[in-house]
């Protein structure tokens, strides 16, 4: 059975997927911030394109175009939302590994109140300056 990575021929896409969708790495503050903003920025561009597609379908005047185009835009939105959510989970786990914590600490995100402090901690806490069970120190 082939994996997703074995079917990708583009070295850049392979590197992006290996960087974002792995839990066997550490992410420094800078890398965490850059990966989070890159994923959100890409999703924002996709949403802008989807809004234009939905707008064109809405003003086409044809009910079938509205139905099909709106359905496709909705499907692409939810699939991309799921991918962004999964990417954020993986990136956050990498950041937690850099702080010497395991991925279960992400459960703080579902607790109202402390979740804001947890997010700020992820962005601003200094990296451990030594190797830990999750890997070597990330180069700056």
PyMOL CGO cylinders between C-alpha atoms (Angstrom):
from pymol import cmd
from pymol.cgo import CYLINDER

trace = [
    CYLINDER, 0.00, 0.00, 0.00, 1.42, 3.35, -1.04, 0.3, 1, 1, 1, 1, 1, 1,
    CYLINDER, 1.42, 3.35, -1.04, 1.46, 6.25, 1.37, 0.3, 1, 1, 1, 1, 1, 1,
    CYLINDER, 1.46, 6.25, 1.37, 0.59, 9.82, 0.48, 0.3, 1, 1, 1, 1, 1, 1,
    CYLINDER, 0.59, 9.82, 0.48, 4.24, 10.85, 0.60, 0.3, 1, 1, 1, 1, 1, 1,
    CYLINDER, 4.24, 10.85, 0.60, 5.34, 8.08, -1.77, 0.3, 1, 1, 1, 1, 1, 1,
    CYLINDER, 5.34, 8.08, -1.77, 2.99, 9.44, -4.47, 0.3, 1, 1, 1, 1, 1, 1,
    CYLINDER, 2.99, 9.44, -4.47, 4.21, 13.05, -4.28, 0.3, 1, 1, 1, 1, 1, 1,
    CYLINDER, 4.21, 13.05, -4.28, 6.77, 13.93, -6.93, 0.3, 1, 1, 1, 1, 1, 1,
    CYLINDER, 6.77, 13.93, -6.93, 7.27, 17.59, -6.03, 0.3, 1, 1, 1, 1, 1, 1,
    CYLINDER, 7.27, 17.59, -6.03, 10.15, 17.92, -3.53, 0.3, 1, 1, 1, 1, 1, 1,
    CYLINDER, 10.15, 17.92, -3.53, 8.78, 21.20, -2.13, 0.3, 1, 1, 1, 1, 1, 1,
    CYLINDER, 8.78, 21.20, -2.13, 5.34, 19.72, -1.39, 0.3, 1, 1, 1, 1, 1, 1,
    CYLINDER, 5.34, 19.72, -1.39, 6.98, 16.65, 0.12, 0.3, 1, 1, 1, 1, 1, 1,
    CYLINDER, 6.98, 16.65, 0.12, 9.09, 18.86, 2.40, 0.3, 1, 1, 1, 1, 1, 1,
    CYLINDER, 9.09, 18.86, 2.40, 6.05, 20.94, 3.43, 0.3, 1, 1, 1, 1, 1, 1,
    CYLINDER, 6.05, 20.94, 3.43, 4.01, 17.85, 4.28, 0.3, 1, 1, 1, 1, 1, 1,
    CYLINDER, 4.01, 17.85, 4.28, 6.91, 16.29, 6.20, 0.3, 1, 1, 1, 1, 1, 1,
    CYLINDER, 6.91, 16.29, 6.20, 7.47, 19.54, 8.10, 0.3, 1, 1, 1, 1, 1, 1,
    CYLINDER, 7.47, 19.54, 8.10, 3.86, 20.29, 9.03, 0.3, 1, 1, 1, 1, 1, 1,
    CYLINDER, 3.86, 20.29, 9.03, 2.25, 16.86, 9.38, 0.3, 1, 1, 1, 1, 1, 1,
    CYLINDER, 2.25, 16.86, 9.38, 4.68, 15.20, 11.74, 0.3, 1, 1, 1, 1, 1, 1,
    CYLINDER, 4.68, 15.20, 11.74, 4.72, 14.78, 15.49, 0.3, 1, 1, 1, 1, 1, 1,
    CYLINDER, 4.72, 14.78, 15.49, 8.35, 13.66, 15.62, 0.3, 1, 1, 1, 1, 1, 1,
    CYLINDER, 8.35, 13.66, 15.62, 9.81, 17.16, 15.59, 0.3, 1, 1, 1, 1, 1, 1,
    CYLINDER, 9.81, 17.16, 15.59, 10.26, 20.28, 17.65, 0.3, 1, 1, 1, 1, 1, 1,
    CYLINDER, 10.26, 20.28, 17.65, 9.10, 23.75, 16.62, 0.3, 1, 1, 1, 1, 1, 1,
    CYLINDER, 9.10, 23.75, 16.62, 10.78, 26.84, 18.04, 0.3, 1, 1, 1, 1, 1, 1,
    CYLINDER, 10.78, 26.84, 18.04, 8.76, 30.01, 18.66, 0.3, 1, 1, 1, 1, 1, 1,
    CYLINDER, 8.76, 30.01, 18.66, 9.78, 31.44, 15.29, 0.3, 1, 1, 1, 1, 1, 1,
    CYLINDER, 9.78, 31.44, 15.29, 9.01, 28.24, 13.38, 0.3, 1, 1, 1, 1, 1, 1,
    CYLINDER, 9.01, 28.24, 13.38, 5.70, 27.83, 15.22, 0.3, 1, 1, 1, 1, 1, 1,
    CYLINDER, 5.70, 27.83, 15.22, 4.66, 31.38, 14.37, 0.3, 1, 1, 1, 1, 1, 1,
    CYLINDER, 4.66, 31.38, 14.37, 5.75, 31.10, 10.73, 0.3, 1, 1, 1, 1, 1, 1,
    CYLINDER, 5.75, 31.10, 10.73, 4.02, 27.76, 10.20, 0.3, 1, 1, 1, 1, 1, 1,
    CYLINDER, 4.02, 27.76, 10.20, 0.80, 28.94, 11.89, 0.3, 1, 1, 1, 1, 1, 1,
    CYLINDER, 0.80, 28.94, 11.89, 0.66, 32.14, 9.83, 0.3, 1, 1, 1, 1, 1, 1,
    CYLINDER, 0.66, 32.14, 9.83, 1.55, 30.33, 6.61, 0.3, 1, 1, 1, 1, 1, 1,
    CYLINDER, 1.55, 30.33, 6.61, -1.26, 27.82, 7.06, 0.3, 1, 1, 1, 1, 1, 1,
    CYLINDER, -1.26, 27.82, 7.06, -3.76, 30.54, 7.97, 0.3, 1, 1, 1, 1, 1, 1,
    CYLINDER, -3.76, 30.54, 7.97, -2.58, 32.79, 5.12, 0.3, 1, 1, 1, 1, 1, 1,
    CYLINDER, -2.58, 32.79, 5.12, -2.98, 30.02, 2.57, 0.3, 1, 1, 1, 1, 1, 1,
    CYLINDER, -2.98, 30.02, 2.57, -6.43, 29.22, 3.90, 0.3, 1, 1, 1, 1, 1, 1,
    CYLINDER, -6.43, 29.22, 3.90, -7.39, 32.91, 3.72, 0.3, 1, 1, 1, 1, 1, 1,
    CYLINDER, -7.39, 32.91, 3.72, -6.42, 33.04, 0.04, 0.3, 1, 1, 1, 1, 1, 1,
    CYLINDER, -6.42, 33.04, 0.04, -8.47, 29.90, -0.62, 0.3, 1, 1, 1, 1, 1, 1,
    CYLINDER, -8.47, 29.90, -0.62, -11.47, 31.40, 1.18, 0.3, 1, 1, 1, 1, 1, 1,
    CYLINDER, -11.47, 31.40, 1.18, -11.23, 34.57, -0.92, 0.3, 1, 1, 1, 1, 1, 1,
    CYLINDER, -11.23, 34.57, -0.92, -11.27, 32.46, -4.09, 0.3, 1, 1, 1, 1, 1, 1,
    CYLINDER, -11.27, 32.46, -4.09, -14.23, 30.44, -2.78, 0.3, 1, 1, 1, 1, 1, 1,
    CYLINDER, -14.23, 30.44, -2.78, -16.14, 33.63, -2.01, 0.3, 1, 1, 1, 1, 1, 1,
    CYLINDER, -16.14, 33.63, -2.01, -15.62, 34.84, -5.58, 0.3, 1, 1, 1, 1, 1, 1,
    CYLINDER, -15.62, 34.84, -5.58, -16.80, 31.47, -6.94, 0.3, 1, 1, 1, 1, 1, 1,
    CYLINDER, -16.80, 31.47, -6.94, -19.86, 31.54, -4.69, 0.3, 1, 1, 1, 1, 1, 1,
    CYLINDER, -19.86, 31.54, -4.69, -20.59, 35.14, -5.71, 0.3, 1, 1, 1, 1, 1, 1,
    CYLINDER, -20.59, 35.14, -5.71, -20.34, 34.26, -9.41, 0.3, 1, 1, 1, 1, 1, 1,
    CYLINDER, -20.34, 34.26, -9.41, -22.66, 31.30, -8.92, 0.3, 1, 1, 1, 1, 1, 1,
    CYLINDER, -22.66, 31.30, -8.92, -25.14, 33.37, -6.94, 0.3, 1, 1, 1, 1, 1, 1,
    CYLINDER, -25.14, 33.37, -6.94, -25.41, 36.08, -9.58, 0.3, 1, 1, 1, 1, 1, 1,
    CYLINDER, -25.41, 36.08, -9.58, -25.48, 33.69, -12.54, 0.3, 1, 1, 1, 1, 1, 1,
    CYLINDER, -25.48, 33.69, -12.54, -29.27, 33.55, -12.45, 0.3, 1, 1, 1, 1, 1, 1,
    CYLINDER, -29.27, 33.55, -12.45, -29.39, 29.80, -12.97, 0.3, 1, 1, 1, 1, 1, 1,
    CYLINDER, -29.39, 29.80, -12.97, -30.68, 27.77, -10.04, 0.3, 1, 1, 1, 1, 1, 1,
    CYLINDER, -30.68, 27.77, -10.04, -28.65, 24.70, -11.04, 0.3, 1, 1, 1, 1, 1, 1,
    CYLINDER, -28.65, 24.70, -11.04, -25.42, 26.72, -11.13, 0.3, 1, 1, 1, 1, 1, 1,
    CYLINDER, -25.42, 26.72, -11.13, -26.24, 28.18, -7.70, 0.3, 1, 1, 1, 1, 1, 1,
    CYLINDER, -26.24, 28.18, -7.70, -26.94, 24.72, -6.30, 0.3, 1, 1, 1, 1, 1, 1,
    CYLINDER, -26.94, 24.72, -6.30, -23.89, 22.97, -7.80, 0.3, 1, 1, 1, 1, 1, 1,
    CYLINDER, -23.89, 22.97, -7.80, -21.43, 25.85, -7.36, 0.3, 1, 1, 1, 1, 1, 1,
    CYLINDER, -21.43, 25.85, -7.36, -22.57, 26.58, -3.82, 0.3, 1, 1, 1, 1, 1, 1,
    CYLINDER, -22.57, 26.58, -3.82, -22.36, 22.90, -2.91, 0.3, 1, 1, 1, 1, 1, 1,
    CYLINDER, -22.36, 22.90, -2.91, -18.84, 22.58, -4.32, 0.3, 1, 1, 1, 1, 1, 1,
    CYLINDER, -18.84, 22.58, -4.32, -17.71, 25.77, -2.55, 0.3, 1, 1, 1, 1, 1, 1,
    CYLINDER, -17.71, 25.77, -2.55, -19.17, 24.46, 0.71, 0.3, 1, 1, 1, 1, 1, 1,
    CYLINDER, -19.17, 24.46, 0.71, -17.46, 21.09, 0.26, 0.3, 1, 1, 1, 1, 1, 1,
    CYLINDER, -17.46, 21.09, 0.26, -14.08, 22.70, -0.48, 0.3, 1, 1, 1, 1, 1, 1,
    CYLINDER, -14.08, 22.70, -0.48, -14.52, 25.00, 2.54, 0.3, 1, 1, 1, 1, 1, 1,
    CYLINDER, -14.52, 25.00, 2.54, -15.15, 22.15, 4.97, 0.3, 1, 1, 1, 1, 1, 1,
    CYLINDER, -15.15, 22.15, 4.97, -12.38, 19.94, 3.60, 0.3, 1, 1, 1, 1, 1, 1,
    CYLINDER, -12.38, 19.94, 3.60, -9.90, 22.83, 3.76, 0.3, 1, 1, 1, 1, 1, 1,
    CYLINDER, -9.90, 22.83, 3.76, -11.11, 23.70, 7.28, 0.3, 1, 1, 1, 1, 1, 1,
    CYLINDER, -11.11, 23.70, 7.28, -10.44, 20.12, 8.38, 0.3, 1, 1, 1, 1, 1, 1,
    CYLINDER, -10.44, 20.12, 8.38, -6.94, 20.21, 6.85, 0.3, 1, 1, 1, 1, 1, 1,
    CYLINDER, -6.94, 20.21, 6.85, -6.15, 23.54, 8.54, 0.3, 1, 1, 1, 1, 1, 1,
    CYLINDER, -6.15, 23.54, 8.54, -7.39, 22.21, 11.88, 0.3, 1, 1, 1, 1, 1, 1,
    CYLINDER, -7.39, 22.21, 11.88, -5.27, 19.07, 11.54, 0.3, 1, 1, 1, 1, 1, 1,
    CYLINDER, -5.27, 19.07, 11.54, -2.23, 21.15, 10.53, 0.3, 1, 1, 1, 1, 1, 1,
    CYLINDER, -2.23, 21.15, 10.53, -2.66, 23.38, 13.58, 0.3, 1, 1, 1, 1, 1, 1,
    CYLINDER, -2.66, 23.38, 13.58, -2.85, 20.34, 15.85, 0.3, 1, 1, 1, 1, 1, 1,
    CYLINDER, -2.85, 20.34, 15.85, 0.37, 18.90, 14.41, 0.3, 1, 1, 1, 1, 1, 1,
    CYLINDER, 0.37, 18.90, 14.41, 2.19, 22.26, 14.57, 0.3, 1, 1, 1, 1, 1, 1,
    CYLINDER, 2.19, 22.26, 14.57, 1.04, 22.82, 18.15, 0.3, 1, 1, 1, 1, 1, 1,
    CYLINDER, 1.04, 22.82, 18.15, 2.23, 19.35, 19.15, 0.3, 1, 1, 1, 1, 1, 1,
    CYLINDER, 2.23, 19.35, 19.15, 5.64, 20.14, 17.66, 0.3, 1, 1, 1, 1, 1, 1,
    CYLINDER, 5.64, 20.14, 17.66, 5.73, 23.33, 19.73, 0.3, 1, 1, 1, 1, 1, 1,
    CYLINDER, 5.73, 23.33, 19.73, 4.77, 21.42, 22.87, 0.3, 1, 1, 1, 1, 1, 1,
    CYLINDER, 4.77, 21.42, 22.87, 7.57, 18.96, 22.14, 0.3, 1, 1, 1, 1, 1, 1,
    CYLINDER, 7.57, 18.96, 22.14, 9.96, 21.91, 21.94, 0.3, 1, 1, 1, 1, 1, 1,
    CYLINDER, 9.96, 21.91, 21.94, 8.78, 22.91, 25.41, 0.3, 1, 1, 1, 1, 1, 1,
    CYLINDER, 8.78, 22.91, 25.41, 9.31, 19.38, 26.73, 0.3, 1, 1, 1, 1, 1, 1,
    CYLINDER, 9.31, 19.38, 26.73, 5.59, 18.58, 27.00, 0.3, 1, 1, 1, 1, 1, 1,
    CYLINDER, 5.59, 18.58, 27.00, 3.56, 15.89, 25.31, 0.3, 1, 1, 1, 1, 1, 1,
    CYLINDER, 3.56, 15.89, 25.31, 0.68, 16.44, 22.88, 0.3, 1, 1, 1, 1, 1, 1,
    CYLINDER, 0.68, 16.44, 22.88, -2.01, 15.82, 25.48, 0.3, 1, 1, 1, 1, 1, 1,
    CYLINDER, -2.01, 15.82, 25.48, -1.41, 19.34, 26.75, 0.3, 1, 1, 1, 1, 1, 1,
    CYLINDER, -1.41, 19.34, 26.75, -3.47, 20.50, 23.75, 0.3, 1, 1, 1, 1, 1, 1,
    CYLINDER, -3.47, 20.50, 23.75, -6.55, 19.55, 25.74, 0.3, 1, 1, 1, 1, 1, 1,
    CYLINDER, -6.55, 19.55, 25.74, -6.13, 22.91, 27.51, 0.3, 1, 1, 1, 1, 1, 1,
    CYLINDER, -6.13, 22.91, 27.51, -7.57, 24.44, 24.33, 0.3, 1, 1, 1, 1, 1, 1,
    CYLINDER, -7.57, 24.44, 24.33, -11.04, 23.10, 25.17, 0.3, 1, 1, 1, 1, 1, 1,
    CYLINDER, -11.04, 23.10, 25.17, -11.11, 24.71, 28.63, 0.3, 1, 1, 1, 1, 1, 1,
    CYLINDER, -11.11, 24.71, 28.63, -12.57, 28.25, 28.38, 0.3, 1, 1, 1, 1, 1, 1,
    CYLINDER, -12.57, 28.25, 28.38, -10.37, 30.83, 30.06, 0.3, 1, 1, 1, 1, 1, 1,
    CYLINDER, -10.37, 30.83, 30.06, -7.11, 28.93, 30.49, 0.3, 1, 1, 1, 1, 1, 1,
    CYLINDER, -7.11, 28.93, 30.49, -7.09, 28.24, 26.73, 0.3, 1, 1, 1, 1, 1, 1,
    CYLINDER, -7.09, 28.24, 26.73, -6.16, 31.88, 26.02, 0.3, 1, 1, 1, 1, 1, 1,
    CYLINDER, -6.16, 31.88, 26.02, -3.27, 31.70, 28.48, 0.3, 1, 1, 1, 1, 1, 1,
    CYLINDER, -3.27, 31.70, 28.48, -2.22, 28.37, 26.96, 0.3, 1, 1, 1, 1, 1, 1,
    CYLINDER, -2.22, 28.37, 26.96, -2.10, 29.88, 23.45, 0.3, 1, 1, 1, 1, 1, 1,
    CYLINDER, -2.10, 29.88, 23.45, -0.05, 32.83, 24.70, 0.3, 1, 1, 1, 1, 1, 1,
    CYLINDER, -0.05, 32.83, 24.70, 2.29, 30.40, 26.45, 0.3, 1, 1, 1, 1, 1, 1,
    CYLINDER, 2.29, 30.40, 26.45, 2.76, 28.47, 23.19, 0.3, 1, 1, 1, 1, 1, 1,
    CYLINDER, 2.76, 28.47, 23.19, 3.70, 31.68, 21.37, 0.3, 1, 1, 1, 1, 1, 1,
    CYLINDER, 3.70, 31.68, 21.37, 5.97, 33.23, 23.99, 0.3, 1, 1, 1, 1, 1, 1,
    CYLINDER, 5.97, 33.23, 23.99, 7.52, 30.50, 26.17, 0.3, 1, 1, 1, 1, 1, 1,
    CYLINDER, 7.52, 30.50, 26.17, 11.24, 30.01, 25.49, 0.3, 1, 1, 1, 1, 1, 1,
    CYLINDER, 11.24, 30.01, 25.49, 12.40, 26.73, 24.00, 0.3, 1, 1, 1, 1, 1, 1,
    CYLINDER, 12.40, 26.73, 24.00, 14.25, 24.21, 26.12, 0.3, 1, 1, 1, 1, 1, 1,
    CYLINDER, 14.25, 24.21, 26.12, 17.94, 24.77, 25.50, 0.3, 1, 1, 1, 1, 1, 1,
    CYLINDER, 17.94, 24.77, 25.50, 18.80, 21.08, 25.66, 0.3, 1, 1, 1, 1, 1, 1,
    CYLINDER, 18.80, 21.08, 25.66, 17.80, 17.90, 23.90, 0.3, 1, 1, 1, 1, 1, 1,
    CYLINDER, 17.80, 17.90, 23.90, 14.64, 16.31, 25.26, 0.3, 1, 1, 1, 1, 1, 1,
    CYLINDER, 14.64, 16.31, 25.26, 12.78, 13.04, 24.61, 0.3, 1, 1, 1, 1, 1, 1,
    CYLINDER, 12.78, 13.04, 24.61, 11.25, 14.64, 21.51, 0.3, 1, 1, 1, 1, 1, 1,
    CYLINDER, 11.25, 14.64, 21.51, 14.48, 15.51, 19.74, 0.3, 1, 1, 1, 1, 1, 1,
    CYLINDER, 14.48, 15.51, 19.74, 17.50, 17.76, 19.56, 0.3, 1, 1, 1, 1, 1, 1,
    CYLINDER, 17.50, 17.76, 19.56, 17.38, 21.53, 20.01, 0.3, 1, 1, 1, 1, 1, 1,
    CYLINDER, 17.38, 21.53, 20.01, 15.94, 23.27, 16.96, 0.3, 1, 1, 1, 1, 1, 1,
    CYLINDER, 15.94, 23.27, 16.96, 18.52, 25.40, 15.18, 0.3, 1, 1, 1, 1, 1, 1,
    CYLINDER, 18.52, 25.40, 15.18, 17.66, 29.09, 15.20, 0.3, 1, 1, 1, 1, 1, 1,
]
cmd.load_cgo(trace, "trace")
